[in-house]
Amino acid sequence: MKNRIFPVIITAALTSVMTFFLAAHYSPNIPFLTGNRPQLPVNYASYNEGNNIIKSNGVGAVDFQDAAAASVKAVVHIKITTKARTVVQQNPLAQLFGDDVFGSRQVVEPPQMGSGSGVVISPDGYIVTNNHVVAGADELTVTFNDRYTTKAKVIATDPSTDIALVKVEEKNLPYMEFGNSDNVRVGQWVLAVGYPLSLDATVTAGIVSAKGRSIGINRTNATNPIESFIQTDAAVNPGNSGGALVNTSGQLIGINSAIASLTGTYVGYSYAVPANLVHKVVNDLMKYGSVQRGYLGIGLLDSRHMTPEQLTQLGIDKADGVYVANVIPNSGAAQAGLAKGDFITQINGTAVQTEPEMLEQIARYKPGDNISITYVRSGNVNHTTVQLKNMNGNTAIIKDQNATRLLGANFRSLTNAEKNKYGIDGGVAVTNVGKGTIGKQTTMKNGFVIISVNENAVTSVQDLQQVLASNSNKAQLAGFYPGNDNLYYYVLSNISDQLLHEE
């Protein structure tokens, strides 16, 4: 039996080998016999439609060495110190049951230290950084790349853009040249230079991933926030704030200000204030002590917060430009003929598609400047010229927007546009908390809007001064932070006439 099966097995094996040999000879694409890989349906990554071929002109290797070497010399480490202070805290239950049951209490806050970065922009010691880096600081020190350390002082701040101007008494400093942030393109290489996590000068690289970004971070410190960030994927961490965003030519194209993160550390996106806006702000701070900000006098509609039905009803889903929701009477926009329902598409020839892009363009000009507006109305393109006005509705230069000073802090009354925006009859914005009674007794931040004191409505700075003067024992300030729906309370005690007008 075995003798009969064995020849059958041998014959079957030989037949199989011959079959595979012949198949491989006439079918060379069988991979496990020939070693050739199968022909997959792949194409080159170019787009071809007729004769319109879209290609990417490749660039050679980018060398960051010169830009990095020059940048670190002009970027400094800023360290801040806040002294210990006693803060009066109001118990939230006192609003329901009264001070007799749940009164206020005094809490001692220990000294605090923080740090950030800054960029030297002139040989005589002017340094630009973020407002949030230096806010509330009692002492500032600046350390240069060669480890030389010196004292610094805050010249002025602009919470709306989160920019601050600092100065050291030094000469012949290496400084950074401003670049043109309008020329920044999505996809271009950039460097982030700063002092993250209290490390020495650190340089990271990435690309610009977006422009004209608004993330709402400045709303907590300003009544009129301006955000049109350059978004990059260059690694930025706590301590980088106020540092430089640099192009490959070593020019300053932005001030690093924020990161998008759930953890507080870098996870992929960082944001910088565009250099053109920074340049305008610091020039005003040097010359006037405050930013000369021009206003169109219109209300804008943020389409990102509307439903598809609302967008369709207004036609916004099919129109380019920024939608004008309302026009303030007697404003520059009203006098130039702009109306509700218009779509603004260009400012001085520069296209604007979103509210942040438009606000950035307007923020580059001062009251009295005339700007060209291109807008669409009922499908027709129109052009007009608008003269910008200041917050008081005229074209005068305001050399000190913080002229009213009480309890060591600076205040101003809300503008008509702000009243309309917040839906209130009036209020007082805190432009600088300062280091006096308010700064010592509360945790109030810049941008807070006071609407009442001891439950008495406050609609102007004059109202605030009168109410505070009549309450020498204790004053409870109620109000809100723009962009936040919560109502906040701050308690002041032992207010004297002398303290009321302290510096």
C-alpha positions as CSV (number, residue, x, y, z in Angstrom):
1,M,0.0,0.0,0.0
2,K,2.8,2.3,0.9
3,N,4.6,1.5,-2.3
4,R,1.5,2.7,-4.3
5,I,0.9,6.0,-2.4
6,F,4.5,7.2,-2.5
7,P,4.7,7.6,-6.4
8,V,1.4,9.5,-6.3
9,I,2.8,12.0,-3.8
10,I,6.0,12.5,-5.8
11,T,4.0,13.0,-9.0
12,A,1.7,15.6,-7.3
13,A,4.6,17.5,-5.9
14,L,6.4,17.7,-9.3
15,T,3.2,18.8,-10.9
16,S,2.8,21.6,-8.4
17,V,6.3,22.9,-8.8
18,M,6.0,22.9,-12.6
19,T,2.7,24.8,-12.4
20,F,4.2,27.6,-10.3
21,F,7.3,27.7,-12.4
22,L,5.2,28.2,-15.6
23,A,2.9,30.8,-13.9
24,A,5.9,32.8,-12.7
25,H,7.4,32.7,-16.1
26,Y,4.3,34.1,-17.9
27,S,3.0,36.3,-15.0
28,P,6.0,38.3,-13.7
29,N,3.8,40.3,-11.2
30,I,3.3,37.5,-8.7
31,P,5.2,38.9,-5.8
32,F,6.1,35.9,-3.7
33,L,7.8,34.3,-6.7
34,T,9.4,37.1,-8.5
35,G,10.2,39.6,-5.6
36,N,8.3,42.4,-7.4
37,R,5.8,44.5,-5.4
38,P,2.2,44.9,-6.8
39,Q,1.4,48.0,-8.8
40,L,-0.7,50.1,-6.4
41,P,-3.0,52.9,-7.7
42,V,-0.8,55.9,-6.6
43,N,-0.2,59.3,-8.1
44,Y,2.1,62.2,-7.5
45,A,0.7,64.8,-5.1
46,S,0.1,67.6,-7.7
47,Y,-3.2,68.9,-8.9
48,N,-3.9,68.7,-12.6
49,E,-7.0,70.1,-14.2
50,G,-6.6,70.7,-17.8
51,N,-3.5,72.9,-18.3
52,N,-3.8,74.5,-14.8
53,I,-1.2,72.6,-12.8
54,I,-0.8,73.8,-9.2
55,K,2.7,73.0,-7.9
56,S,4.6,74.0,-4.8
57,N,7.9,75.5,-5.6
58,G,10.1,73.8,-3.1
59,V,12.6,75.8,-1.1
60,G,16.0,74.7,0.1
61,A,16.8,73.9,3.6
62,V,16.1,76.8,5.9
63,D,19.0,77.9,8.1
64,F,17.9,79.4,11.5
65,Q,21.4,80.0,12.9
66,D,21.9,83.6,12.1
67,A,18.3,84.6,13.1
68,A,18.6,82.7,16.3
69,A,22.0,84.1,17.2
70,A,20.9,87.7,16.7
71,S,17.5,87.3,18.4
72,V,18.7,85.9,21.7
73,K,20.8,89.0,22.3
74,A,17.7,91.3,22.1
75,V,15.3,89.1,24.1
76,V,15.5,89.5,27.9
77,H,14.2,87.7,31.0
78,I,11.8,89.8,33.0
79,K,11.2,88.9,36.7
80,I,8.5,90.5,38.8
81,T,7.9,90.7,42.5
82,T,4.7,91.6,44.2
83,K,4.9,92.5,47.9
84,A,2.7,90.9,50.6
85,R,-0.6,92.7,51.1
86,T,-3.8,92.4,53.2
87,V,-6.9,91.9,51.1
88,V,-10.5,92.4,52.3
89,Q,-12.7,89.5,51.0
90,Q,-16.5,89.7,51.0
91,N,-18.3,86.5,52.0
92,P,-20.8,85.6,49.2
93,L,-23.4,84.7,51.8
94,A,-23.4,88.3,53.0
95,Q,-25.4,89.2,49.9
96,L,-28.2,87.0,51.2
97,F,-28.0,87.3,54.9
98,G,-26.3,90.6,55.5
99,D,-23.0,91.6,57.0
100,D,-24.2,90.9,60.6
101,V,-24.2,87.2,59.9
102,F,-21.6,86.8,57.2
103,G,-19.3,89.8,57.1
104,S,-16.0,90.4,55.3
105,R,-12.7,89.2,56.4
106,Q,-9.1,90.2,55.9
107,V,-6.7,87.8,54.3
108,V,-2.9,88.3,54.0
109,E,-1.5,87.4,50.6
110,P,2.2,86.4,50.7
111,P,4.8,87.9,48.4
112,Q,4.6,86.6,44.9
113,M,7.1,86.2,42.1
114,G,6.7,85.7,38.4
115,S,8.6,85.9,35.2
116,G,8.2,86.4,31.5
117,S,10.2,87.6,28.5
118,G,10.7,90.9,26.7
119,V,12.2,92.3,23.5
120,V,14.6,95.3,23.4
121,I,13.3,97.6,20.6
122,S,15.7,100.5,20.9
123,P,19.4,101.0,21.9
124,D,18.4,103.3,24.8
125,G,16.6,100.6,26.8
126,Y,12.9,100.5,25.7
127,I,11.5,96.9,26.0
128,V,8.2,95.6,24.8
129,T,6.5,92.8,26.7
130,N,3.0,91.7,27.6
131,N,0.7,93.6,30.0
132,H,-0.1,90.4,31.9
133,V,3.6,89.9,32.5
134,V,4.1,93.1,34.5
135,A,0.5,93.7,35.8
136,G,0.5,94.3,39.5
137,A,4.3,94.2,39.9
138,D,6.0,96.2,42.7
139,E,9.5,95.5,41.4
140,L,10.9,94.6,38.0
141,T,14.3,93.2,37.1
142,V,15.6,92.5,33.6
143,T,18.3,89.9,32.8
144,F,20.1,90.0,29.5
145,N,21.4,87.0,27.5
146,D,24.9,87.7,29.0
147,R,23.4,87.4,32.5
148,Y,23.7,91.1,33.2
149,T,20.8,92.1,35.5
150,T,19.3,95.5,36.2
151,K,16.2,97.2,37.5
152,A,13.4,98.3,35.2
153,K,10.2,100.3,35.3
154,V,6.9,100.2,33.5
155,I,6.4,103.2,31.3
156,A,2.8,102.4,30.2
157,T,0.5,99.5,29.3
158,D,-2.3,98.7,26.9
159,P,-4.6,95.9,28.2
160,S,-6.7,96.0,25.0
161,T,-3.8,94.4,23.1
162,D,-1.9,93.0,26.1
163,I,1.1,95.1,25.4
164,A,3.3,96.9,27.9
165,L,6.3,99.2,27.5
166,V,9.2,98.8,30.0
167,K,12.5,100.7,30.2
168,V,15.9,100.1,31.7
169,E,18.6,102.8,32.1
170,E,21.1,101.4,29.7
171,K,22.7,102.6,26.5
172,N,23.9,101.0,23.3
173,L,21.9,97.8,23.8
174,P,21.4,95.2,21.0
175,Y,17.8,95.5,19.8
176,M,15.5,93.9,17.3
177,E,14.2,95.4,14.1
178,F,10.4,95.4,13.5
179,G,9.4,93.4,10.5
180,N,6.2,93.8,8.5
181,S,3.6,91.4,9.9
182,D,1.3,92.0,6.9
183,N,3.9,90.0,4.9
184,V,3.6,87.0,7.1
185,R,2.2,84.0,5.3
186,V,0.6,80.8,6.5
187,G,3.2,78.0,6.2
188,Q,6.3,80.2,6.6
189,W,9.0,79.3,9.1
190,V,9.2,81.3,12.3
191,L,11.2,81.2,15.6
192,A,9.9,81.7,19.1
193,V,12.5,83.2,21.4
194,G,12.1,83.6,25.1
195,Y,12.7,82.3,28.6
196,P,10.2,79.5,29.2
197,L,9.9,77.7,32.5
198,S,12.6,80.0,34.0
199,L,15.2,78.4,31.6
200,D,17.9,80.4,29.9
201,A,17.2,81.9,26.5
202,T,15.4,79.2,24.4
203,V,14.7,79.2,20.6
204,T,12.0,76.9,19.1
205,A,10.9,76.7,15.5
206,G,7.6,76.1,13.7
207,I,5.4,77.5,11.0
208,V,2.6,80.0,10.9
209,S,-0.6,78.0,10.9
210,A,-3.2,80.8,10.8
211,K,-3.6,84.6,11.0
212,G,-6.3,86.8,12.4
213,R,-7.1,84.5,15.3
214,S,-9.3,85.7,18.2
215,I,-9.3,83.5,21.3
216,G,-11.0,85.8,23.8
217,I,-8.1,86.0,26.3
218,N,-7.9,89.8,26.4
219,R,-11.5,90.2,27.4
220,T,-10.7,89.6,31.1
221,N,-8.4,92.6,31.2
222,A,-9.9,95.2,28.8
223,T,-13.3,96.7,28.0
224,N,-12.3,96.9,24.3
225,P,-10.1,93.9,23.6
226,I,-8.3,93.7,20.3
227,E,-7.2,90.3,19.2
228,S,-5.9,89.3,15.8
229,F,-3.2,86.8,16.7
230,I,-0.6,85.1,14.5
231,Q,-1.1,81.4,15.3
232,T,2.0,79.2,15.1
233,D,3.1,75.7,16.1
234,A,6.4,76.9,17.5
235,A,6.7,75.5,21.1
236,V,5.8,78.2,23.6
237,N,5.4,77.6,27.4
238,P,4.8,79.7,30.5
239,G,7.6,82.3,30.6
240,N,7.6,82.8,26.9
241,S,5.0,85.6,27.2
242,G,6.4,88.9,26.0
243,G,9.1,87.1,23.9
244,A,9.8,87.4,20.2
245,L,8.2,85.8,17.2
246,V,10.9,86.1,14.6
247,N,11.1,85.4,10.8
248,T,14.1,83.7,9.2
249,S,15.7,87.2,8.5
250,G,15.8,87.8,12.3
251,Q,13.1,90.5,12.2
252,L,10.4,90.9,14.9
253,I,7.0,89.9,13.5
254,G,5.1,89.3,16.7
255,I,5.1,89.3,20.5
256,N,4.3,85.8,21.9
257,S,1.3,86.2,24.3
258,A,-0.7,83.0,24.8
259,I,-1.0,79.3,24.2
260,A,-4.1,77.1,23.6
261,S,-3.9,74.4,26.3
262,L,-6.0,72.5,28.8
263,T,-2.9,71.8,30.9
264,G,-1.2,75.2,31.0
265,T,1.7,74.0,28.9
266,Y,2.3,73.8,25.2
267,V,0.2,71.3,23.3
268,G,0.4,72.6,19.7
269,Y,-0.8,76.2,19.3
270,S,0.7,79.5,20.3
271,Y,-0.4,83.0,19.6
272,A,1.5,86.3,19.0
273,V,0.4,89.9,18.7
274,P,1.3,91.1,15.1
275,A,4.3,93.4,14.9
276,N,2.6,96.1,13.0
277,L,0.0,96.5,15.8
278,V,2.7,96.3,18.4
279,H,4.7,99.0,16.7
280,K,1.7,101.4,16.7
281,V,0.9,100.7,20.3
282,V,4.5,101.2,21.7
283,N,4.9,104.4,19.6
284,D,1.8,105.9,21.2
285,L,2.9,104.8,24.7
286,M,6.2,106.5,24.2
287,K,4.8,109.7,22.8
288,Y,1.5,110.1,24.7
289,G,1.6,107.7,27.6
290,S,-1.5,106.0,26.3
291,V,-2.8,104.5,23.0
292,Q,-4.6,106.9,20.7
293,R,-7.3,104.6,19.5
294,G,-9.6,105.5,16.6
295,Y,-13.2,104.2,16.4
296,L,-15.4,103.7,13.4
297,G,-18.5,103.9,15.4
298,I,-20.2,100.6,14.4
299,G,-21.3,97.4,16.0
300,L,-20.1,94.2,14.4
301,L,-21.9,90.8,14.3
302,D,-19.8,87.8,15.2
303,S,-21.1,85.2,12.8
304,R,-19.3,82.4,14.7
305,H,-21.8,82.6,17.5
306,M,-24.9,82.5,15.3
307,T,-27.1,79.6,14.2
308,P,-27.2,78.6,10.5
309,E,-30.8,79.8,10.3
310,Q,-29.7,83.3,11.6
311,L,-26.8,83.4,9.1
312,T,-29.1,82.4,6.2
313,Q,-31.7,85.0,7.2
314,L,-29.1,87.8,7.1
315,G,-27.4,86.4,4.0
316,I,-24.0,86.3,5.8
317,D,-23.3,82.7,4.7
318,K,-23.1,84.0,1.1
319,A,-21.5,87.4,1.6
320,D,-17.8,88.3,2.0
321,G,-16.7,90.8,4.6
322,V,-17.7,91.9,8.1
323,Y,-21.4,92.5,8.8
324,V,-22.4,95.9,10.2
325,A,-25.0,95.2,12.9
326,N,-25.6,98.8,13.9
327,V,-24.2,102.3,13.4
328,I,-23.8,104.8,16.3
329,P,-25.4,108.2,15.6
330,N,-22.9,111.0,14.9
331,S,-20.0,108.6,14.6
332,G,-17.5,108.7,11.7
333,A,-19.2,105.7,10.2
334,A,-22.7,107.4,10.3
335,Q,-21.3,110.6,8.8
336,A,-19.6,108.6,6.0
337,G,-23.0,106.9,5.1
338,L,-22.4,103.3,6.4
339,A,-25.6,101.6,7.5
340,K,-26.8,98.4,9.2
341,G,-26.7,95.5,6.8
342,D,-23.5,96.6,5.0
343,F,-20.6,94.2,4.6
344,I,-17.2,95.9,5.0
345,T,-14.7,94.1,2.7
346,Q,-11.6,96.3,2.7
347,I,-9.8,98.8,5.0
348,N,-7.4,101.1,3.0
349,G,-7.3,98.4,0.3
350,T,-6.5,95.5,2.7
351,A,-9.1,92.7,2.6
352,V,-10.9,91.9,5.8
353,Q,-13.0,88.8,6.2
354,T,-13.4,88.6,10.0
355,E,-14.0,90.9,12.9
356,P,-10.4,90.3,14.3
357,E,-8.9,91.2,11.0
358,M,-10.9,94.4,10.8
359,L,-10.2,95.4,14.4
360,E,-6.5,95.0,13.8
361,Q,-6.6,97.3,10.8
362,I,-8.6,100.0,12.6
363,A,-6.3,99.8,15.6
364,R,-3.4,100.9,13.6
365,Y,-4.8,104.4,13.2
366,K,-5.5,107.3,15.6
367,P,-8.4,109.7,16.0
368,G,-8.5,112.2,13.1
369,D,-7.1,109.8,10.6
370,N,-9.2,109.3,7.4
371,I,-9.4,105.7,6.2
372,S,-10.9,104.2,3.0
373,I,-13.7,101.7,3.4
374,T,-15.0,99.4,0.7
375,Y,-18.3,97.8,1.5
376,V,-21.1,95.8,-0.2
377,R,-24.7,96.9,0.0
378,S,-27.5,95.0,-1.8
379,G,-24.9,93.3,-3.9
380,N,-23.2,96.5,-5.1
381,V,-19.6,97.5,-4.2
382,N,-19.3,101.0,-2.7
383,H,-16.4,103.1,-1.4
384,T,-16.4,105.8,1.3
385,T,-14.0,107.6,3.5
386,V,-14.4,107.6,7.3
387,Q,-12.7,110.0,9.8
388,L,-12.0,108.0,13.0
389,K,-12.9,109.5,16.3
390,N,-11.8,108.9,19.9
391,M,-13.9,107.4,22.7
392,N,-15.3,110.8,23.5
393,G,-16.6,111.3,19.9
394,N,-14.1,113.8,18.7
395,T,-10.7,113.8,17.1
396,A,-8.6,115.3,19.9
397,I,-5.5,113.6,21.1
398,I,-6.0,112.2,24.6
399,K,-2.7,112.3,26.3
400,D,-3.9,110.7,29.5
401,Q,-6.9,108.5,29.3
402,N,-6.3,107.6,33.0
403,A,-6.6,111.2,34.3
404,T,-9.2,110.4,37.0
405,R,-7.4,108.8,39.9
406,L,-9.1,107.6,43.0
407,L,-7.7,105.3,45.8
408,G,-4.6,104.9,43.8
409,A,-6.3,103.5,40.7
410,N,-7.2,105.0,37.4
411,F,-10.8,105.1,36.0
412,R,-12.8,106.3,33.0
413,S,-16.5,106.4,32.2
414,L,-17.8,103.9,29.7
415,T,-18.3,105.2,26.1
416,N,-21.7,105.2,24.4
417,A,-20.5,102.2,22.3
418,E,-19.6,100.3,25.4
419,K,-22.9,101.0,27.1
420,N,-24.8,99.7,24.0
421,K,-22.5,96.7,23.8
422,Y,-23.1,95.7,27.5
423,G,-26.7,96.8,27.6
424,I,-26.3,99.1,30.6
425,D,-27.0,102.8,31.2
426,G,-23.5,103.5,32.4
427,G,-20.5,102.3,34.4
428,V,-16.9,103.0,35.2
429,A,-14.0,101.0,33.8
430,V,-10.9,100.5,35.9
431,T,-8.0,101.2,33.5
432,N,-5.2,100.7,36.1
433,V,-5.7,99.1,39.5
434,G,-2.5,100.7,40.8
435,K,-0.7,100.2,44.1
436,G,-3.0,102.2,46.4
437,T,-5.9,101.2,48.5
438,I,-7.7,99.3,45.8
439,G,-4.6,97.4,44.8
440,K,-3.7,96.6,48.4
441,Q,-7.2,95.6,49.7
442,T,-8.6,93.7,46.7
443,T,-7.7,91.3,44.0
444,M,-9.4,93.5,41.3
445,K,-7.9,93.4,37.8
446,N,-7.6,95.9,35.1
447,G,-10.7,96.1,32.9
448,F,-13.2,95.6,35.7
449,V,-16.4,97.6,35.1
450,I,-18.0,99.1,38.3
451,I,-21.8,99.5,38.1
452,S,-22.7,100.1,41.7
453,V,-21.2,101.0,45.1
454,N,-23.1,99.9,48.2
455,E,-26.0,99.1,45.8
456,N,-26.1,102.7,44.5
457,A,-25.9,102.8,40.7
458,V,-22.7,104.3,39.3
459,T,-22.9,105.6,35.7
460,S,-19.8,107.9,35.6
461,V,-16.5,108.6,37.3
462,Q,-18.2,111.6,39.0
463,D,-20.8,109.3,40.5
464,L,-18.1,107.0,41.7
465,Q,-16.2,109.8,43.3
466,Q,-19.3,111.1,45.1
467,V,-20.4,107.7,46.4
468,L,-16.9,106.9,47.7
469,A,-16.5,110.2,49.4
470,S,-19.8,109.7,51.3
471,N,-18.8,106.2,52.5
472,S,-15.7,106.6,54.7
473,N,-16.2,103.4,56.6
474,K,-16.8,100.7,54.0
475,A,-17.6,100.5,50.3
476,Q,-18.7,97.4,48.4
477,L,-17.9,97.7,44.6
478,A,-20.1,95.6,42.3
479,G,-19.4,95.0,38.7
480,F,-18.3,92.6,35.9
481,Y,-15.4,91.7,33.7
482,P,-16.1,92.1,29.9
483,G,-16.7,88.7,28.4
484,N,-17.7,87.2,31.7
485,D,-21.4,87.0,32.8
486,N,-20.6,86.7,36.5
487,L,-21.1,89.6,39.0
488,Y,-18.1,90.3,41.2
489,Y,-17.9,92.2,44.5
490,Y,-14.9,93.9,46.1
491,V,-14.9,95.4,49.6
492,L,-12.9,98.5,50.7
493,S,-12.6,99.6,54.3
494,N,-11.4,102.7,56.2
495,I,-11.7,105.1,53.2
496,S,-10.6,108.6,54.2
497,D,-10.6,111.7,52.0
498,Q,-6.8,111.6,52.0
499,L,-6.8,108.0,50.7
500,L,-9.5,108.8,48.2
501,H,-7.0,111.0,46.3
502,E,-3.9,109.1,47.0
503,E,-1.3,108.5,44.2
